[in-house]
């Protein structure tokens, strides 16, 4: 089996970006903090971002599939 270090680095970077994206979306949906002040302004913001993320998901999946091949 041939190991390509450049390809391994690229795949590792891609995995890191995907994990950070999931973590960011999770933080936005969970209001990003435990203080009540953060939840007051994050709820409308999260309510706005949820449909936006749902609309953008097919495009992100398409970009992922194009880059994968």
C-alpha positions in Angstrom: 0.0 0.0 0.0 1.4 3.4 -1.1 1.0 6.2 1.4 0.8 9.7 0.0 1.7 12.3 2.8 0.1 15.2 0.9 -3.2 13.3 0.5 -3.1 12.3 4.1 -2.6 16.0 5.2 -5.4 17.1 2.9 -7.8 14.5 4.3 -6.8 15.4 7.8 -7.5 19.1 7.1 -10.8 18.3 5.6 -11.8 16.2 8.6 -10.8 19.0 10.9 -12.9 21.5 8.9 -15.9 19.2 9.0 -15.6 18.7 12.8 -15.3 22.5 13.4 -18.3 23.1 11.2 -20.4 20.7 13.1 -19.2 22.1 16.4 -20.0 25.7 15.3 -23.5 24.7 14.2 -24.0 22.9 17.5 -22.9 25.9 19.5 -25.2 28.2 17.5 -28.2 25.9 18.0 -27.5 25.5 21.7 -27.4 29.3 22.2 -23.6 29.3 22.6 -23.4 29.8 26.4 -24.8 29.0 29.8 -25.6 32.6 30.9 -29.1 33.8 30.5 -27.9 37.0 28.7 -26.3 35.0 25.9 -29.5 32.9 25.5 -31.7 36.0 25.2 -30.1 37.3 22.0 -29.0 33.9 20.6 -32.5 32.4 20.5 -33.7 34.7 17.7 -30.3 34.4 16.0 -30.5 30.6 16.2 -34.1 30.7 15.0 -32.9 32.6 11.9 -29.9 30.4 11.3 -31.7 27.1 11.5 -33.7 27.5 8.2 -30.6 29.1 6.7 -28.5 26.0 7.5 -31.3 23.7 6.3 -31.3 25.6 3.0 -27.5 25.5 2.6 -27.1 21.8 3.5 -27.7 20.4 0.0 -25.2 22.9 -1.5 -22.6 22.0 1.2 -23.2 18.3 0.4 -22.9 18.9 -3.3 -19.6 20.8 -2.8 -18.3 17.9 -0.6 -19.2 15.3 -3.2 -17.6 17.3 -6.0 -14.4 17.8 -4.0 -14.3 14.1 -3.0 -14.2 12.9 -6.6 
